[in-house]
Amino acid sequence: MKATGVVRRIDDLGRIVIPKEIRRSLRIHEGDSLEIYIEGKDTVILKKYSLVESVNNFITQYVESLYASSKKEIIVTDTERVIAASSGFRKDIVGKKIDLRLEDKMQKKNVQVFERGNNLEICENMTISSATILKPITVYGDLIGCVIVVGDNYIDDVEKMLAELTASFIGKYLES
């Protein structure tokens, strides 16, 4: 645990303010959910909550199944980190913080196709220059992550269908 040197009082409604610098560095935005943990008798830990990460094992198995049947490389992220990556990718990217440029693209909440040669920065040390499609995942209209499907030389109907199907399925699964 790293000390910040910041001390805040709890107000009469039980609230504390997390300083702007800390929120910015941890990418905590207005409306984000925080999970509360207790450690020992006197430690409270706040962790950014990820609905997608809460079903991590299921999503990993789903992505592996899609890869086995389609041989298409797939990445699933939440709004912070890479949650799952199919066998075609290095497994060390799972858990890494996503690139700010990917986060910006996700915030548009629309399907985006990137032609071969247009780099898509996923996370540190991971840039895809193949043709890719990015489909945001939403739950009740809120952005919670994205699905990225990699094509060969261009994006065809198979990649579009996989991205749409995966994003819809994960979104509907998390809504239920």
Secondary structure as GFF3:
##gff-version 3
##sequence-region A 1 176
A	DSSP	alpha_helix	20	25	.	.	.	ID=ss1
A	DSSP	beta_strand	34	39	.	.	.	ID=ss2
A	DSSP	beta_strand	43	48	.	.	.	ID=ss3
A	DSSP	three_ten_helix	53	55	.	.	.	ID=ss4
A	DSSP	alpha_helix	56	70	.	.	.	ID=ss5
A	DSSP	beta_strand	73	78	.	.	.	ID=ss6
A	DSSP	beta_strand	82	85	.	.	.	ID=ss7
A	DSSP	three_ten_helix	91	93	.	.	.	ID=ss8
A	DSSP	alpha_helix	100	107	.	.	.	ID=ss9
A	DSSP	beta_strand	112	114	.	.	.	ID=ss10
A	DSSP	beta_strand	120	123	.	.	.	ID=ss11
A	DSSP	beta_strand	126	128	.	.	.	ID=ss12
A	DSSP	beta_strand	132	139	.	.	.	ID=ss13
A	DSSP	beta_strand	142	150	.	.	.	ID=ss14
A	DSSP	alpha_helix	157	175	.	.	.	ID=ss15
###
